[in-house]
Amino acid sequence: MDVIQTHNLTREFNHLPVVNRLNISVAAGEIFGFLGPNGAGKTTTIRMLTGQLRPTAGSATIFGYDIVEERAAIKPLIGVVFEVQNLYERESARGNLRFYARLYGIEPQQVDVVLRQVGLEEAGKKPVKTFSNGMKQRLLIGRALLHQPRLLFLDEPTRGLDPHLARAIRAEVRALADSGLTVFLTTHYMEEADQLCDRVAILDRGSIAALDTPENLKRQSSRDGQATLEDVFIELTGRDFYQPESMA
């Protein structure tokens, strides 16, 4: 059974489709990259899959549970890390995790397990306001892992990080997948997607433009086997990756 399965999943705003008849499947233990320009529908898709937004049409399941009718069954199985670093800055790392552990009825010893898992055990007593962006991102991942989910949604986990910190986060994501966790990843860094993802879906204007392994997508490019994943992305989405939406 696939971890995620969607069937013509659609979300409209003001009668315009932001996500249009989306059909994807994600296998257990896979790092699945969900790529697309700004406004392509990536975050809307995640919000539907995580029960924060109802689809306009179509359906989806997570571990066989319907995302609308069986949200309560899905919640303990997933962890979510959005790009906004919504942490309690004046609290310590351990204090942040203990708060969420109490909130969700998680055994307190799990806090120390998670701090070790994301490499923050020695910094556990320090206020979060003293943390680098990379440390904060690790703490957010740790918070999402507290209840030991089977599926982790990561929305732009290395955005704004320097190369050293980004590499550390990527290594952590790979280690999580190697341990059996399924990862649904959005990123604007094509090299990151190429390094990490078993398969990627490229979303453009709410629809899937391509879905395959990074190697196969590069091989099928018009650049005679010399393409990068960024080249493929630009070819398929029809505009410069760094070009603002208003100029596209």
Beta strands, then each sheet from edge to edge (+ up, - down):
strand 1: 4-13
strand 2: 16-22
strand 3: 25-26
strand 4: 31-35
strand 5: 57-62
strand 6: 65-66
strand 7: 78-81
strand 8: 151-155
strand 9: 182-186
strand 10: 199-204
strand 11: 207-212
sheet 1: 2+ 1- 3+
sheet 2: 2+ 1- 5+ 6-
sheet 3: 7+ 8+ 9+ 4+ 10+ 11-
end
